[in-house]
Amino acid sequence: MKTYLSATLGRMLAALTAVSLLLTMVACSIDSDGGDTSPDGEVVTLPPVTVPDLTDDRVLTDVSDYAERLEALFASSAPARTPDFAYENNENGVTVLGYKGGESVLVIPDTIEGKPVTAIADSAFKGMTGLKAVSVPDTVTSVGKSAFEGCKNLTSLKTPVYTCEGAPYFGALFGATTHEAGGGYVPVSLSTLVLTKGTVIPDYAFYACRGLEVVSLPDTTVEIGDFAFYGCEGLAYITTADTALTTLGEHAFSSCIRLLNMTLPSTVAYMGEGMLEGCGRLESLTIPFVGGCTYDHPITEEQKAAIEKGDALHPAEATAYLGYLFGAAHYTFTAGYIPASLITVTLSKGCSAIPANAFFECSSIREIHIPQGVTTIGRRAFYGCERLTAMTLPDSVVSIGDDAFHGCIRMQTFRSGAGLTVLGIQAFMGCLSLTTVSLSKNVTTLPSSCFSGCLSLATLTAEGVTTVGDRVFYQCDNLTGWSE
């Protein structure tokens, strides 16, 4: 399948390249009468330009079952009886030493003998193969090493503590002594994990925990560390939208090959390189900005000095393209890293600009949602977005850069907001399927080759236009009421 998708993507990119080159050649070889000529003046016959067949019947996977699973977890389970526990009292509360009851769904009580349960001892439930689900109360502040070692049939765990003292990785609860080995100790049956407390998911915390399918993070989560969920091959659903997240580390979710969607809150200020690399089934993504970080993200004094001298770019500028999150080292490599499954990208409220090259050759994306508050669309921002079918801009957008939508060959409709004043050259060049365009009354100039090669363009509403540049409507044979 991977080979087939790669080959298909390659053919689509080749088609776009051929179309773009053809449009450039014909635009440069027009004689004064509008005919197509060779450099020596001879009339040449050009091959017809057609839209490649890019039928897109993809639909977003319904993830409601995962949300319902989390909501139902332990909903009808009562705490286990106190006599079924081995425990000891201490000055801070009660430490659970073991369990001798027969419940397969175990809810540990938050108090024993009127004292809060504050700790789970080392090896407390070791070898208990009958346990299928365990709920640890929020009163617990520490869980000992190997507390759940050998619980090979465990499917669900709800806990406020997911690492051990001196071993900041989940696998230590199951007997692992290194994060690399953690995935081999955490039972593959453990598919549902609910974390109820904490602010930081440490680096490598859930490294290679292959069985995890559904993970719920606490709303207090501020940071997800480097490689935190790396290699969680079964992870399909994770709750991040309602957290206090500000930072996601490098490769935080790399190789989560079944992850279906990611929704990040507007509080996020930093997203690490390759955060989603290898997430080959990702279908939808909601992010507060495009790239690695915002301009107000802290930088070192050395970085600041280099930027001021012109020896380096600000990290926000250097990483301002979607492919950065998927492992592409430069925006021109994006096409090889964006998953073919990605259908929808939503920029959340608070985003102020679409940077240059932001979605360069993101050829799988069909829908990109831009919020009110965005003021500029940078040059080549959506260049080569082959499957983008429509675009409506909010009123806040003032300018569209050069080649912003160049080569969006499946885009059929475009509508600007009331605030648009500036269009860049070749902004819609080669949009072969574009039929309807509506521009703000504040747009007074259509720059050179703005709609060149828009073969299907039939309706253009641009009431404020007074100046039309060169070759603006070249090959727009279906458009009436305009002339160059």
C-alpha positions in Angstrom: 0.0 0.0 0.0 2.8 2.4 0.9 4.5 1.8 -2.5 1.2 2.4 -4.3 0.4 5.6 -2.5 4.0 6.9 -3.1 3.7 6.1 -6.8 0.3 7.7 -7.0 1.5 10.9 -5.3 4.5 10.9 -7.6 2.3 10.8 -10.7 0.1 13.6 -9.4 3.1 15.8 -8.6 4.5 15.0 -12.1 1.2 16.1 -13.6 1.2 19.3 -11.7 4.7 20.1 -12.7 4.0 19.4 -16.4 0.9 21.6 -16.3 2.9 24.4 -14.6 5.7 24.2 -17.1 3.3 24.2 -20.0 1.4 27.3 -18.7 4.7 29.1 -18.2 5.8 28.2 -21.8 2.6 29.3 -23.4 2.4 32.5 -21.4 5.9 33.4 -22.6 5.2 32.7 -26.2 2.1 34.8 -27.0 2.3 37.1 -30.0 0.6 40.4 -30.2 -2.5 38.8 -31.7 -2.8 36.3 -28.9 -1.6 33.3 -30.9 0.9 30.7 -29.7 4.3 31.0 -31.4 7.8 29.5 -31.2 10.8 31.8 -30.6 11.4 32.1 -34.3 7.8 33.2 -35.0 6.3 30.0 -36.3 2.8 29.0 -35.1 2.9 25.9 -32.9 0.2 23.6 -31.8 0.1 23.0 -28.1 -1.4 19.9 -26.5 -4.7 20.3 -24.7 -4.5 21.0 -20.9 -6.8 18.8 -18.9 -7.4 18.2 -15.2 -6.0 14.9 -13.9 -8.5 12.5 -12.5 -8.2 13.1 -8.8 -11.5 11.7 -7.6 -11.6 12.1 -3.8 -14.2 10.0 -2.0 -12.3 9.9 1.4 -14.4 10.4 4.5 -13.3 11.2 8.1 -13.4 8.2 10.3 -16.1 8.3 13.0 -14.2 8.5 16.4 -17.3 8.7 18.6 -16.8 5.2 19.8 -13.5 6.1 21.4 -15.1 9.1 23.2 -17.9 6.9 24.4 -15.5 4.3 25.7 -13.8 6.9 27.8 -17.1 8.2 29.2 -18.3 4.7 30.1 -15.1 3.6 31.8 -15.8 2.6 35.4 -19.1 4.5 35.2 -21.0 1.6 36.9 -18.2 0.2 39.1 -18.1 0.6 42.9 -14.9 0.7 45.0 -13.7 -2.7 46.2 -14.1 -3.7 49.8 -11.5 -2.7 52.3 -11.0 -6.2 53.7 -9.8 -7.4 50.3 -6.7 -5.1 50.5 -3.4 -5.6 52.2 -2.3 -2.1 53.4 -0.4 -0.2 55.9 -1.0 3.1 57.7 1.5 5.9 57.8 1.5 9.5 58.8 0.5 10.7 55.3 -2.2 8.1 54.7 -2.6 4.6 53.5 -0.3 2.6 51.2 -1.9 -0.3 49.3 0.4 -3.4 49.5 -1.8 -5.9 47.6 -5.2 -7.2 46.7 -6.7 -10.6 47.5 -10.2 -10.1 46.2 -11.7 -11.6 43.0 -12.8 -8.5 41.1 -11.5 -8.3 37.5 -12.6 -4.6 37.4 -10.9 -3.1 40.4 -11.7 0.4 41.7 -9.3 1.2 44.5 -11.1 3.3 47.2 -9.9 6.8 48.0 -10.0 6.2 51.7 -9.3 3.2 54.0 -10.2 3.4 57.7 -11.0 7.1 57.2 -7.5 7.9 55.9 -6.7 8.8 52.2 -5.1 6.2 50.0 -1.9 8.0 49.0 0.4 5.3 47.6 0.6 2.0 45.8 3.6 -0.1 46.9 6.2 -1.8 44.7 4.8 -5.0 43.1 1.4 -4.5 44.7 -0.5 -6.2 42.0 2.3 -8.2 40.5 1.3 -11.3 38.6 -2.5 -10.7 38.9 -3.6 -12.0 35.6 -7.2 -11.8 36.5 -7.2 -8.0 36.5 -8.8 -6.5 33.4 -9.3 -2.9 34.6 -7.9 -0.8 37.4 -8.9 2.6 38.7 -6.5 4.4 41.0 -7.9 7.2 43.1 -6.8 10.8 42.7 -5.6 10.8 46.3 -2.6 8.6 45.2 0.6 10.5 44.8 3.1 7.6 44.1 2.9 4.2 42.4 5.8 1.8 43.0 7.9 0.1 40.5 6.5 -3.1 39.0 3.2 -2.4 40.7 1.4 -4.0 37.7 4.1 -6.3 36.4 2.7 -9.5 34.9 -0.9 -8.1 34.7 -1.0 -9.5 31.2 -4.8 -9.2 30.7 -5.1 -5.6 31.8 -7.1 -3.6 29.2 -7.9 -0.4 31.0 -6.1 1.8 33.5 -7.2 5.1 35.1 -4.5 6.7 37.3 -3.2 10.1 38.5 0.4 8.7 38.5 1.9 7.0 35.5 5.7 7.1 36.3 7.8 6.0 39.2 10.3 7.9 41.3 13.6 7.7 39.5 12.1 6.0 36.5 10.0 8.7 34.6 8.5 6.3 32.1 5.2 4.3 32.1 6.9 0.9 31.6 8.4 1.1 35.1 5.0 0.3 36.5 5.2 -3.0 34.6 8.8 -4.0 35.5 10.8 -2.2 32.8 14.1 -0.7 33.9 14.6 1.5 30.8 12.3 3.5 28.6 13.5 1.6 25.5 12.3 -1.6 27.1 9.1 -0.2 28.3 7.0 -1.2 25.4 8.0 -4.8 25.9 6.7 -4.8 29.5 3.4 -2.9 29.1 0.9 -5.5 28.2 -0.4 -5.2 24.6 -3.9 -5.8 25.9 -3.8 -2.4 27.6 -5.7 -0.3 25.1 -7.4 2.4 27.2 -5.4 4.8 29.5 -6.9 7.7 31.4 -4.5 10.1 33.2 -6.3 12.2 35.7 -3.5 14.5 37.1 -0.2 16.0 36.1 1.2 18.9 34.1 4.1 17.3 32.2 4.3 14.1 30.1 8.1 13.4 30.4 10.4 12.6 27.5 10.0 9.0 26.3 7.2 8.4 28.8 5.1 6.1 26.7 7.8 5.1 24.3 6.8 2.1 22.1 3.7 1.3 24.2 2.2 -0.4 21.1 -1.1 -1.6 22.6 -2.4 1.8 23.6 -5.4 2.8 21.5 -7.2 5.5 23.4 -5.5 8.0 25.8 -7.2 10.7 27.8 -4.9 13.5 29.1 -5.8 15.6 32.1 -6.9 19.2 31.4 -3.9 20.4 33.4 -1.4 19.0 30.9 1.0 21.8 29.9 3.9 19.9 28.2 4.3 16.7 26.2 8.0 15.8 26.0 10.3 14.7 23.2 9.4 11.2 21.9 6.7 10.9 24.6 4.4 8.7 22.5 6.9 7.6 19.9 6.1 4.3 18.4 2.6 3.9 20.0 1.5 2.1 16.9 -2.0 1.3 18.1 -2.8 4.9 19.3 -5.9 6.1 17.4 -7.4 8.7 19.7 -5.9 11.1 22.2 -7.7 14.0 24.0 -5.6 17.1 23.8 -8.2 19.8 22.8 -9.3 20.8 26.3 -5.8 20.8 27.9 -3.6 23.7 28.9 -0.9 22.6 26.5 1.9 25.0 25.6 4.6 22.7 24.4 4.9 19.6 22.3 8.4 18.1 22.0 10.3 16.7 19.0 8.8 13.5 17.6 6.2 13.5 20.4 3.9 11.4 18.3 6.2 10.0 15.7 5.3 6.6 14.3 1.8 6.6 15.8 0.8 4.9 12.6 -2.9 4.6 13.5 -3.5 8.1 14.9 -6.6 9.5 13.2 -6.8 13.1 14.4 -5.1 15.7 16.5 -6.7 18.8 18.0 -4.4 21.2 19.8 -5.6 24.1 21.9 -4.8 27.7 21.1 -2.5 27.9 24.1 0.2 25.9 22.2 3.3 28.0 21.5 5.8 25.4 20.4 5.5 22.2 18.3 8.7 20.1 17.9 10.3 19.0 14.7 8.8 15.8 13.3 6.0 15.9 16.0 3.8 13.8 13.7 6.3 12.1 11.5 5.1 8.7 10.3 1.5 9.3 11.3 0.4 7.7 8.1 -3.3 7.5 8.9 -3.9 11.0 10.2 -7.1 12.5 8.7 -7.7 15.8 10.5 -5.5 18.3 12.2 -6.3 21.4 14.2 -3.4 23.7 15.1 -3.0 27.3 16.3 -0.4 28.2 13.7 1.6 26.6 10.9 5.2 25.6 11.8 7.3 25.0 14.9 6.7 28.0 17.1 5.2 31.5 17.4 7.3 34.6 17.3 6.9 35.2 21.0 8.4 31.8 21.9 11.6 32.3 24.0 14.9 32.2 22.1 18.4 32.1 23.4 20.7 35.2 23.4 22.9 33.5 20.8 19.9 33.0 18.6 18.8 36.5 19.0 22.2 37.9 18.2 22.5 35.7 15.0 19.0 36.8 13.9 19.9 40.5 14.4 23.1 40.1 12.4 21.2 38.4 9.6 23.1 35.1 10.1 20.0 33.1 11.0 16.2 33.2 10.7 13.9 33.4 13.6 12.7 29.9 14.5 9.1 30.9 13.7 10.1 31.8 10.2 12.5 29.0 9.6 9.9 26.4 10.5 6.8 28.0 9.2 5.5 25.2 6.9 3.2 22.3 7.7 5.8 19.7 6.5 8.0 20.6 9.5 5.6 18.8 11.8 5.9 15.7 9.7 9.7 15.6 9.5 10.4 17.6 6.3 13.7 19.4 6.6 12.6 22.1 4.1 9.3 23.3 2.7 10.2 21.9 -0.7 10.3 18.4 0.7 6.8 18.6 2.2 5.1 16.5 -0.4 7.1 13.4 0.6 6.2 13.7 4.3 2.5 14.8 4.5 0.4 11.6 4.8 -1.9 10.8 1.9 -4.7 10.3 4.4 -4.8 14.0 5.6 -8.1 15.5 4.5 -8.7 18.5 6.8 -6.6 21.1 8.5 -8.2 23.8 10.7 -6.3 26.8 12.0 -7.8 27.8 15.4 -8.8 31.2 16.6 -5.8 33.3 17.4 -3.8 32.5 14.2 -2.8 35.8 12.6 -1.1 34.9 9.4 -0.6 32.1 6.8 3.2 32.2 6.3 4.9 31.9 2.9 5.0 28.3 1.8 2.8 27.2 4.7 1.0 24.5 2.8 3.4 24.2 -0.1 2.5 21.0 -2.1 0.3 19.6 0.6 -1.4 17.7 -2.2 -3.6 15.4 -0.1 -5.5 18.2 1.8 -9.1 18.8 0.7 -10.2 21.4 3.2 -8.2 24.2 5.0 -10.2 26.3 7.4 -8.9 29.8 8.1 -10.2 31.7 11.1 -11.2 35.4 11.5 -8.1 37.3 12.6 -5.7 36.1 9.9 -4.6 39.2 8.0 -2.2 37.9 5.3 -1.8 34.9 3.0 1.9 34.5 2.2 3.5 33.8 -1.2 3.1 30.2 -2.4 1.1 29.6 0.8 -1.2 27.0 -0.9 1.0 26.3 -4.0 0.3 22.8 -5.4 -2.6 21.9 -3.0 -4.0 19.7 -5.7 -7.1 18.4 -3.8 -8.2 21.7 -2.3 -11.7 22.2 -3.7 -12.8 25.5 -2.3 -11.6 28.5 -0.3 -13.5 31.2 1.7 -11.4 33.8 3.4 -12.5 35.7 6.5 -13.0 39.5 6.4 -9.7 40.0 8.3 -7.5 38.9 5.3 -6.0 42.0 3.7 -3.5 40.6 1.3 -2.8 37.5 -0.8 0.8 36.9 -1.9 2.3 35.9 -5.2 1.5 32.4 -6.4 -0.6 31.8 -3.2 -2.9 29.4 -4.9 -0.8 28.5 -8.0 -1.5 25.0 -9.2 -4.6 24.3 -7.0 -6.0 22.4 -9.9 -9.1 21.1 -8.2 -10.3 24.3 -6.5 -13.6 25.3 -8.0 -14.7 28.3 -6.0 -12.9 31.2 -4.2 -14.5 33.9 -2.1 -12.5 36.6 -0.4 -13.6 38.5 2.7 -14.6 42.2 2.7 -11.1 43.3 3.8 -9.1 42.0 0.9 -7.2 44.8 -0.9 -4.1 43.2 -2.5 -3.7 40.2 -4.9 -0.2 38.9 -5.8 1.0 38.1 -9.3 0.0 34.6 -10.5 -2.1 34.2 -7.4 -4.5 31.7 -9.1 -2.3 30.6 -12.0 -3.1 27.1 -13.2 -6.2 26.6 -11.2 -7.7 24.5 -13.9 -11.1 23.8 -12.3 -11.7 27.3 -10.9 -15.2 28.4 -12.1 -16.3 31.1 -9.7 -14.4 33.9 -8.0 -15.7 36.6 -5.8 -13.4 39.4 -4.7 -13.8 42.3 -2.3 -14.7 45.7 -3.6 -11.4 46.9 -2.2 -9.4 45.0 -4.8 -8.6 47.6 -7.5 -5.8 45.7 -9.4 -5.6 42.3 -11.0 -1.8 41.8 -11.3 0.0 39.9 -14.1 -1.1 36.4 -14.8 -3.4 36.4 -11.8 -5.9 34.0 -13.5 -3.7 32.7 -16.3 -4.6 29.1 -17.2 -7.9 29.1 -15.3 -9.5 27.1 -18.1 -12.9 26.8 -16.4 -13.3 30.3 -15.0 -16.8 31.5 -15.9 -17.8 34.0 -13.2 -15.7 36.7 -11.7 -17.1 39.3 -9.3 -14.6 42.1 -8.8 -16.6 45.4 -8.7 -13.7 47.5 -7.5 -11.1 46.6 -10.2 -9.8 49.5 -12.3 -6.5 48.0 -13.4 -5.8 44.7 -15.2 -2.2 43.5 -15.7 -0.6 41.5 -18.5 -1.9 38.0 -19.3 -4.4 38.1 -16.4 -7.0 36.0 -18.2 -4.9 34.0 -20.6 -6.7 30.8 -21.6 -9.8 31.9 -19.6 -12.0 31.1 -22.7 -15.2 30.6 -20.6 -15.0 34.1 -19.0 -17.1 36.8 -20.5 -17.2 40.5 -19.7 -13.4 40.9 -19.2 -10.6 41.7 -21.6 -6.9 42.4 -21.2 
